[in-house]
Amino acid sequence: MEKGKPKRTDIELKKRIIERLKELRSERNYSQEYVIEHTRLNLSQYEAGIRLPSLDSLVILCKLYGITLKKFFESVDYPKE
């Protein structure tokens, strides 16, 4: 990627992933600190929209929450067919 050029980001997808991350954490009554402690991921940056998690990071989070990537993305439901 050329220096100085902005990254292409799908704002709607980013918003839905952030919402899903918050939803899963909330459903389990986990604090951000708990998730960070057990995953070593910077969840606060993900939930604030500063960074998006990589697929590897999503796998780690899915393992903590006891779900598959498929289950994670089911409710994201984007883009529409």
C-alpha positions, -999 to +999 in steps of 0.1 A: +000+000+000+013+034-009+022+057+019-003+085+025-032+068+008-061+060+031-071+024+036-104+014+020-128+006+048-164-005+045-180+017+072-212-004+075-193-037+079-170-021+105-200-008+125-217-042+124-185-060+136-181-036+164-217-040+174-213-078+174-182-077+195-200-056+221-231-078+220-212-110+226-193-095+255-224-081+270-244-113+267-218-131+288-214-102+313-177-100+306-159-067+312-134-055+286-107-062+312-118-098+315-117-104+278-083-086+274-069-107+303-080-140+288-072-132+251-043-107+252-062-087+225-067-050+225-105-053+227-109-016+237-095-005+204-117-029+185-149-017+203-139+019+199-135+014+162-098+024+162-088-009+148-106-039+133-097-074+146-079-097+122-094-131+114-069-146+139-081-123+166-118-131+158-110-168+161-095-162+196-125-142+206-149-168+192-131-195+213-135-174+244-172-170+237-177-206+227-189-199+191-177-204+156-168-178+131-200-187+112-220-180+143-202-147+148-210-135+113-246-148+112-261-118+128-237-094+109-256-104+078-238-082+054-238-075+025-273-083+016-278-107-013 
